[in-house]
Amino acid sequence: MSLLVDGREITLDKDGFLVDLADWNEAVAEALADREELALEADHWEILRLLREFYAEFQLSPATRPLIKYTALKLGAEKGNSLHLNRLFKGTPAKLAAKLAGLPKPSNCL
């Protein structure tokens, strides 16, 4: 499976995650979001950047609970809650947000 972004072929795994994390950029995130029928807005980008920070710090993609806790810690309780994250990422915030942020699938996600 692959994605064509700016004339470049980006390889995806069977679940639609990037095979090479170095392929990620904002255009790739937009293309991945298009595949999910999701229009990225400022609130989405805030979470995607936060996820990339989390990955840089811990070398893993967080499951939902750690994502909620980390978001609350960094952005406040109004954004670090399951309702906000589920609304932004179609009820699967850890999995979908990791995919759009160019990160590996969280290990506890099916």
TORKOL-4160 file (C-alpha; in steps of 0.2 Angstrom, whole numbers, padded with zeros to 4 digits, m for minus):
110
<pt num="1" X="0000" Y="0000" Z="0000"/>
<pt num="2" X="0006" Y="0017" Z="m0004"/>
<pt num="3" X="0002" Y="0036" Z="m0004"/>
<pt num="4" X="0007" Y="0048" Z="m0017"/>
<pt num="5" X="0012" Y="0065" Z="m0010"/>
<pt num="6" X="0020" Y="0079" Z="m0019"/>
<pt num="7" X="0026" Y="0067" Z="m0033"/>
<pt num="8" X="0034" Y="0055" Z="m0020"/>
<pt num="9" X="0028" Y="0038" Z="m0016"/>
<pt num="10" X="0026" Y="0035" Z="0003"/>
<pt num="11" X="0025" Y="0017" Z="0008"/>
<pt num="12" X="0012" Y="0012" Z="0021"/>
<pt num="13" X="0009" Y="m0004" Z="0030"/>
<pt num="14" X="m0007" Y="m0015" Z="0029"/>
<pt num="15" X="m0015" Y="m0003" Z="0042"/>
<pt num="16" X="m0011" Y="0013" Z="0033"/>
<pt num="17" X="0003" Y="0018" Z="0045"/>
<pt num="18" X="0020" Y="0024" Z="0038"/>
<pt num="19" X="0033" Y="0011" Z="0035"/>
<pt num="20" X="0047" Y="0024" Z="0037"/>
<pt num="21" X="0044" Y="0037" Z="0050"/>
<pt num="22" X="0056" Y="0049" Z="0041"/>
<pt num="23" X="0043" Y="0051" Z="0027"/>
<pt num="24" X="0032" Y="0061" Z="0038"/>
<pt num="25" X="0028" Y="0079" Z="0035"/>
<pt num="26" X="0013" Y="0090" Z="0035"/>
<pt num="27" X="0008" Y="0086" Z="0017"/>
<pt num="28" X="0009" Y="0068" Z="0021"/>
<pt num="29" X="m0002" Y="0071" Z="0037"/>
<pt num="30" X="m0015" Y="0080" Z="0026"/>
<pt num="31" X="m0015" Y="0065" Z="0013"/>
<pt num="32" X="m0017" Y="0052" Z="0027"/>
<pt num="33" X="m0031" Y="0063" Z="0034"/>
<pt num="34" X="m0039" Y="0063" Z="0017"/>
<pt num="35" X="m0039" Y="0044" Z="0016"/>
<pt num="36" X="m0048" Y="0045" Z="0033"/>
<pt num="37" X="m0061" Y="0058" Z="0027"/>
<pt num="38" X="m0055" Y="0070" Z="0040"/>
<pt num="39" X="m0050" Y="0088" Z="0037"/>
<pt num="40" X="m0036" Y="0093" Z="0049"/>
<pt num="41" X="m0039" Y="0109" Z="0058"/>
<pt num="42" X="m0029" Y="0119" Z="0072"/>
<pt num="43" X="m0035" Y="0107" Z="0086"/>
<pt num="44" X="m0030" Y="0092" Z="0076"/>
<pt num="45" X="m0012" Y="0099" Z="0072"/>
<pt num="46" X="m0010" Y="0104" Z="0091"/>
<pt num="47" X="m0013" Y="0085" Z="0095"/>
<pt num="48" X="m0002" Y="0079" Z="0081"/>
<pt num="49" X="0013" Y="0090" Z="0086"/>
<pt num="50" X="0010" Y="0084" Z="0104"/>
<pt num="51" X="0010" Y="0066" Z="0099"/>
<pt num="52" X="0027" Y="0069" Z="0090"/>
<pt num="53" X="0034" Y="0077" Z="0106"/>
<pt num="54" X="0028" Y="0062" Z="0116"/>
<pt num="55" X="0036" Y="0050" Z="0103"/>
<pt num="56" X="0053" Y="0060" Z="0103"/>
<pt num="57" X="0053" Y="0059" Z="0122"/>
<pt num="58" X="0047" Y="0041" Z="0125"/>
<pt num="59" X="0051" Y="0032" Z="0109"/>
<pt num="60" X="0033" Y="0025" Z="0108"/>
<pt num="61" X="0016" Y="0029" Z="0103"/>
<pt num="62" X="0004" Y="0032" Z="0118"/>
<pt num="63" X="m0012" Y="0022" Z="0121"/>
<pt num="64" X="m0027" Y="0032" Z="0124"/>
<pt num="65" X="m0025" Y="0034" Z="0143"/>
<pt num="66" X="m0007" Y="0040" Z="0142"/>
<pt num="67" X="m0012" Y="0051" Z="0127"/>
<pt num="68" X="m0026" Y="0059" Z="0138"/>
<pt num="69" X="m0014" Y="0062" Z="0153"/>
<pt num="70" X="0000" Y="0069" Z="0142"/>
<pt num="71" X="m0012" Y="0081" Z="0133"/>
<pt num="72" X="m0020" Y="0086" Z="0150"/>
<pt num="73" X="m0002" Y="0089" Z="0157"/>
<pt num="74" X="0003" Y="0099" Z="0141"/>
<pt num="75" X="m0013" Y="0108" Z="0135"/>
<pt num="76" X="m0024" Y="0108" Z="0150"/>
<pt num="77" X="m0040" Y="0098" Z="0156"/>
<pt num="78" X="m0051" Y="0106" Z="0143"/>
<pt num="79" X="m0041" Y="0097" Z="0129"/>
<pt num="80" X="m0034" Y="0083" Z="0139"/>
<pt num="81" X="m0050" Y="0073" Z="0140"/>
<pt num="82" X="m0058" Y="0058" Z="0130"/>
<pt num="83" X="m0073" Y="0068" Z="0124"/>
<pt num="84" X="m0062" Y="0081" Z="0115"/>
<pt num="85" X="m0050" Y="0068" Z="0108"/>
<pt num="86" X="m0063" Y="0056" Z="0102"/>
<pt num="87" X="m0072" Y="0071" Z="0094"/>
<pt num="88" X="m0056" Y="0076" Z="0084"/>
<pt num="89" X="m0051" Y="0058" Z="0080"/>
<pt num="90" X="m0067" Y="0049" Z="0076"/>
<pt num="91" X="m0068" Y="0039" Z="0093"/>
<pt num="92" X="m0051" Y="0031" Z="0090"/>
<pt num="93" X="m0039" Y="0045" Z="0096"/>
<pt num="94" X="m0023" Y="0035" Z="0100"/>
<pt num="95" X="m0023" Y="0025" Z="0084"/>
<pt num="96" X="m0029" Y="0038" Z="0072"/>
<pt num="97" X="m0019" Y="0052" Z="0079"/>
<pt num="98" X="m0003" Y="0041" Z="0079"/>
<pt num="99" X="m0006" Y="0037" Z="0061"/>
<pt num="100" X="m0009" Y="0055" Z="0056"/>
<pt num="101" X="0007" Y="0060" Z="0066"/>
<pt num="102" X="0017" Y="0048" Z="0056"/>
<pt num="103" X="0020" Y="0037" Z="0071"/>
<pt num="104" X="0019" Y="0018" Z="0074"/>
<pt num="105" X="0003" Y="0010" Z="0079"/>
<pt num="106" X="0001" Y="0010" Z="0098"/>
<pt num="107" X="0005" Y="m0007" Z="0104"/>
<pt num="108" X="m0011" Y="m0010" Z="0112"/>
<pt num="109" X="m0022" Y="m0005" Z="0097"/>
<pt num="110" X="m0030" Y="m0019" Z="0086"/>
